[in-house]
Amino acid sequence: MHTFCDCKDFIKLLDQDRKIFIEDPVYGVVLLWTELTEEKGYTQVHRYGIPISFCPMCGKLLNKN
């Protein structure tokens, strides 16, 4: 997988979970998470994503290539 930033904290974060950031052709780098909720006796899966341009650890512009 492509590393979007070379700071040690971002690399450590990717080592813990490689699927937290993806590169989307439309939105660029996207931060992803999944939330499970109980609704009417069923478990519902909600997937969320936020496009980001800067490293959440050091603030540098993310490499998109």
For each residue, the residues with C-beta under 8 A, 3 or more apart:
1: 14 18
2: 23 63 65
3: 6 10 11 14 63
4: 10 21 23 29 55 62 63 64
5: 10 11 55 57 58 60 62 63
6: 3 10 11
7: 10 11 55 57 58 60
8: 11 12
9: 12 13 57 58
10: 3 4 5 6 7 13 14 55 56 57 58
11: 3 5 6 7 8 14 15
12: 8 9 15 16
13: 9 10 16 17 20 57
14: 1 3 10 11 17 18 20 21
15: 11 12 18
16: 12 13
17: 13 14 20
18: 1 14 15
19: 22 32
20: 13 14 17 31 32 33
21: 4 14 29 30 31 32
22: 19 29 30 32 49
23: 2 4 28 29 30 64
24: 27 28 29 30 49 51
25:
26:
27: 24 30 49 51
28: 23 24 51 52 53 62 64
29: 4 21 22 23 24 51 52 53 62 64
30: 21 22 23 24 27 49 50 51 52
31: 20 21 49 50 51 52 56
32: 19 20 21 22 47 48 49
33: 20 47 48 49
34: 45 46 47 48
35: 45 46 48
36: 43 44 45 46
37: 43 44 46
38: 41 42 43 44
39: 42 44
40:
41: 38
42: 38 39
43: 36 37 38
44: 36 37 38 39
45: 34 35 36
46: 34 35 36 37
47: 32 33 34
48: 32 33 34 35
49: 22 24 27 30 31 32 33
50: 30 31
51: 24 27 28 29 30 31
52: 28 29 30 31 56 62
53: 28 29 61 62
54: 59 60 61 62
55: 4 5 7 10 58 59 60 61 62
56: 10 31 52
57: 5 7 9 10 13
58: 5 7 9 10 55
59: 54 55
60: 5 7 54 55
61: 53 54 55
62: 4 5 28 29 52 53 54 55
63: 2 3 4 5
64: 4 23 28 29
65: 2
